[in-house]
Amino acid sequence: NNNNNSIQHLSQFYTIMTDTEEKLTKKKLKKEKKEKKEKKEKKSKKKDEKKEKKSKRKREDETTTDELLAKKGKDESDSGTITGPKSKFSFPIQYILAPMVGASELPFRLLCRKYGTQAAYTPMMSSTMFASDAQYRKEEFQTIPEDRPLVCHFSANDPKEFTNAAKLVQDKCDAIDLNLGCPQRTAYLEHFGSYLLEPEDRELICDIVRMASRNVSVPIFVKIRLLNTIEDTIQLCQQLKDAGASLIAIHARYRASFERKGAGARDGAAKMDHILKVREAL
């Protein structure tokens, strides 16, 4: 009898323990399920918040860009538009992304356009290589329809090469630019950029502009640096204008100024007052 009672008690104890363990397991599973659900909801909420934040930022960016363009674009048709007998189109040029080696490639141009850039330049490309090497063209020049207005920026020291390079992109851009401002050593060695601003090369650079302006369907721009005197710079600009340049951009520092110090030097402040005097003269 005692043995039977013991077995019965053990059986009851086991049943109680089993029930308790089962309840605890259910409770634990319920808790885990609840925590998992809460975690999932929290993750989903966080994802939605992130999505909303991103969407809001995009709307704000678009609004800011629209406001900026509206503000900056006011009266551009009167003060910042290319016009002329050679051009059948116009585009604003008040806010421009200048050509920068290793910077003004397509992704950066598109980013700048998002924040108000109206016209953008490509980095400097060699007209010699561009006109003769398809692989070079593929590597150095990328664009998409949204990348407009666009100015293709070339180095050159030969009228035919510059014109041939320009013809290859005239249907993919809005203007062609001749670099007469580069001060780098490679420009010295290959004789282009600011090293073409000496008096002995004046006829050459005017021939480059003249040939291109007569044979290319988009305007020809020129980028220069300051010459030694304001009078010299004014004379250069007048000659380039007479040769067919539609726009001249002046980097208000002196050409190849390795030994200059202070304003106008390669690493000094730009002489903006010179630009004003050139504009007044022309």
Phi, psi and omega in degrees: 000315178301319179296319179298318179298320181295315179299319179297316179296318179297320179296317178295319180297317179297318179298316179297314180297318180297314178299316181297314180297320179295320178296317179296321179295316178298318180296318180295315179297321179296318179295315179297320178297319179295315180297320179296319179295316179296320179296319179295317179295320180295319179295318179295319179296318180296320179295317179296319179296319179296319179295317179294320179296317179295318179295320179295316179298321179296317179296319179295319179297317180295319179296315180299316180296315180299316180296318180296315179295320180296319181291313184285333184277355182297128179064019179294330181297338179267329188239345186221039183238138178285127175223163179157161183295335183278339186254133177257011181223170176215151175206150183291142182228023182283326182239102190242140171269113184288160177289128179225123179297129178074014181224312189272041172285175187310309183301319181289324177298315180296321178297315181293325177298325179299331184251024169117351178298132182265319178226144183228146176262149169283167169295167179294132177239146179283120179293328178298309180291320183297320183285340188241348188232108182296323180294321177298317179300317182296321183282323189266340184233109174234140177205167176221166183305329181285349183271058181219151356292146185229137177246121178273125191251118185238146165269150181194152170218018179219123183303317182293316180296318179297315180295318179295319178296317180298320180297329182288341182238002186299335178268002180242004180215181183246350177195159176243136183241135176263125180276113172237030184234345185297127181257005187291161181298323179298328177292324178293314183294323182260002175058067173214187179064221184293346179280002173260008184268001176291152181306325183292343179257007184298316179297322180298310184291328177290324176295322178300311180294317183297312182297316181295316182296334180273342187239357182245144187276354178243162182298153177254122176257162176221136175250127182231174168245172179290143171271185188295329179230159177299321181298318179296319180294319178298316179299316178300313181297321179295319179295319178294320177298315180295331180283345177124006178292129180274335181208139177237120177260128182253118169278111191282049170227160185286155180293138174039053189270061184293328185254000180283152177232154177080201184302134179091347178288168184300325180248017180257184180292146177287146180266079185294333180296332178294321180298318180299318181292325177293317179299316181297323181289327183267000000 
